[in-house]
């Protein structure tokens, strides 16, 4: 008769341990994935973090840096190779930093469609339009106009939205 209550206690104790372990693992995983400093919920693999950091430093020194996802990889490739940058002459980005930045941009951008022209302006990118289907875009859309809807854009946070867009479909 005594074995039944002992089995119930052992089972209850074991279940409590399992629940605590699962909770601890979930909490740890959530903390590990916390990227609030980067402004994105998408984890950046360790092998891409240096490229992202160089991208933010190199390009973010002059303007708000867009997410790689808003332009196709061919746009990024050409922008990294061209020292003429939207009317401003830049010093060329040399290797290995250029390669690290390119690997990061390529990993998080998308391919250009066959026959599609290379968009050099964000509002001409089909990816940008797909991410903003109901947004009346200013003409031309500029990186500075991103702040009106994404107040954290200056800190590479395009997930946070202004109150106007918080609950928009």
C-alpha positions as CSV (number, residue, x, y, z in Angstrom):
1,X,0.0,0.0,0.0
2,X,2.8,2.4,0.7
3,X,4.3,2.1,-2.8
4,X,1.4,3.8,-4.5
5,X,1.7,7.1,-2.7
6,X,5.5,6.9,-3.1
7,X,5.0,6.4,-6.9
8,X,2.6,9.4,-7.0
9,X,5.1,11.6,-5.1
10,X,7.9,10.5,-7.4
11,X,5.9,11.1,-10.5
12,X,4.8,14.6,-9.2
13,X,8.3,15.4,-8.3
14,X,9.6,14.3,-11.7
15,X,6.9,16.3,-13.5
16,X,7.8,19.4,-11.5
17,X,11.5,19.0,-12.4
18,X,10.6,18.6,-16.1
19,X,8.4,21.7,-16.0
20,X,11.1,23.7,-14.3
21,X,13.8,22.5,-16.8
22,X,11.6,23.4,-19.8
23,X,10.9,26.8,-18.4
24,X,14.5,27.5,-17.7
25,X,15.5,26.4,-21.2
26,X,12.8,28.5,-22.8
27,X,13.8,31.5,-20.8
28,X,17.4,31.1,-21.6
29,X,16.6,30.7,-25.3
30,X,14.5,33.9,-25.3
31,X,17.3,35.8,-23.6
32,X,19.9,34.4,-26.1
33,X,17.7,35.5,-29.0
34,X,17.1,39.0,-27.5
35,X,18.5,41.4,-30.1
36,X,16.9,44.6,-28.9
37,X,20.2,46.4,-29.3
38,X,20.1,45.7,-33.0
39,X,16.5,46.5,-33.5
40,X,15.6,43.2,-35.2
41,X,14.0,40.0,-34.1
42,X,16.0,38.1,-36.7
43,X,19.0,36.5,-35.1
44,X,22.3,37.2,-36.9
45,X,24.5,34.1,-37.0
46,X,27.9,34.6,-35.3
47,X,29.7,34.3,-38.6
48,X,27.7,37.3,-40.0
49,X,28.0,39.6,-36.9
50,X,31.3,41.2,-37.9
51,X,29.9,41.9,-41.4
52,X,26.8,43.5,-39.9
53,X,28.9,45.6,-37.5
54,X,31.1,46.8,-40.4
55,X,28.0,47.6,-42.4
56,X,26.5,49.6,-39.6
57,X,29.8,51.5,-39.0
58,X,30.8,52.0,-42.7
59,X,27.4,53.0,-44.0
60,X,25.7,54.2,-40.8
61,X,28.4,56.9,-40.4
62,X,26.7,59.0,-43.0
63,X,23.0,57.9,-43.1
64,X,20.4,55.6,-41.7
65,X,21.3,52.1,-42.9
66,X,18.4,50.1,-44.4
67,X,17.8,46.5,-43.7
68,X,19.5,44.3,-46.3
69,X,16.1,42.7,-47.0
70,X,14.7,45.9,-48.7
71,X,17.0,45.7,-51.7
72,X,18.1,42.7,-53.9
73,X,21.6,41.3,-53.6
74,X,22.6,42.7,-57.0
75,X,21.9,46.3,-55.8
76,X,24.1,45.7,-52.7
77,X,26.9,44.2,-54.8
78,X,27.0,47.1,-57.2
79,X,26.7,49.7,-54.3
80,X,29.7,48.1,-52.6
81,X,31.8,48.3,-55.8
82,X,30.9,51.8,-56.8
83,X,32.7,54.7,-55.2
84,X,30.1,57.1,-56.7
85,X,27.3,56.9,-54.1
86,X,24.2,58.9,-55.0
87,X,26.2,61.9,-56.1
88,X,28.9,61.7,-53.4
89,X,32.4,60.4,-54.1
90,X,33.4,57.8,-51.5
91,X,36.7,56.2,-50.7
92,X,36.5,52.6,-51.9
93,X,35.8,49.9,-49.3
94,X,38.7,47.6,-49.5
95,X,39.0,43.9,-48.7
96,X,38.6,42.1,-46.3
97,X,36.0,44.5,-44.8
98,X,34.2,44.8,-48.1
99,X,33.9,41.0,-48.3
100,X,32.6,40.7,-44.8
101,X,30.0,43.4,-45.5
102,X,29.1,41.7,-48.8
103,X,28.6,38.3,-47.1
104,X,26.3,39.9,-44.5
105,X,24.2,41.8,-47.1
106,X,24.0,38.8,-49.4
107,X,22.9,36.5,-46.6
108,X,20.0,38.8,-45.6
109,X,18.9,40.2,-49.0
110,X,17.1,38.4,-51.8
111,X,18.0,37.6,-55.4
112,X,16.9,39.8,-58.3
113,X,14.4,38.3,-60.6
114,X,15.4,37.4,-64.2
115,X,14.9,40.4,-66.4
116,X,14.3,42.8,-63.5
117,X,16.2,46.0,-63.6
118,X,18.4,46.7,-60.6
119,X,16.7,49.2,-58.3
120,X,19.0,51.8,-56.8
121,X,16.2,53.6,-54.9
122,X,14.4,51.9,-52.1
123,X,10.9,52.8,-53.3
124,X,11.7,51.1,-56.6
125,X,12.5,47.8,-54.9
126,X,9.8,45.2,-55.1
127,X,11.0,43.8,-51.8
128,X,10.5,47.2,-50.1
129,X,7.0,47.5,-51.7
130,X,6.2,44.0,-50.5
131,X,7.1,44.9,-46.9
132,X,5.0,48.1,-47.2
133,X,1.9,47.0,-49.1
134,X,-0.5,49.6,-47.6
135,X,1.9,52.5,-47.0
136,X,1.5,55.6,-49.1
137,X,5.2,56.2,-49.8
138,X,6.5,59.7,-50.3
139,X,8.1,60.4,-53.7
140,X,10.9,59.8,-53.5
141,X,11.2,57.7,-50.4
142,X,14.4,58.5,-48.6
143,X,16.2,56.9,-45.7
144,X,15.2,60.0,-43.7
145,X,11.5,59.4,-44.4
146,X,11.8,56.0,-42.7
147,X,11.9,57.7,-39.3
148,X,8.3,58.9,-39.7
149,X,7.0,55.4,-39.4
150,X,10.0,53.7,-37.8
151,X,11.2,56.0,-35.0
152,X,14.0,53.7,-34.1
153,X,15.4,53.5,-37.6
154,X,18.4,55.5,-36.6
155,X,19.4,52.7,-34.3
156,X,18.7,50.0,-37.0
157,X,15.3,49.3,-35.5
158,X,12.7,48.8,-38.2
159,X,10.4,46.6,-36.2
160,X,9.3,49.4,-33.8
161,X,6.5,51.5,-35.4
162,X,5.1,54.9,-34.7
163,X,1.7,55.0,-32.9
164,X,-0.1,55.6,-36.2
165,X,1.2,52.2,-37.6
166,X,1.1,50.1,-34.4
167,X,-2.0,48.2,-35.2
168,X,-2.2,48.7,-39.0
169,X,-3.0,45.6,-41.0
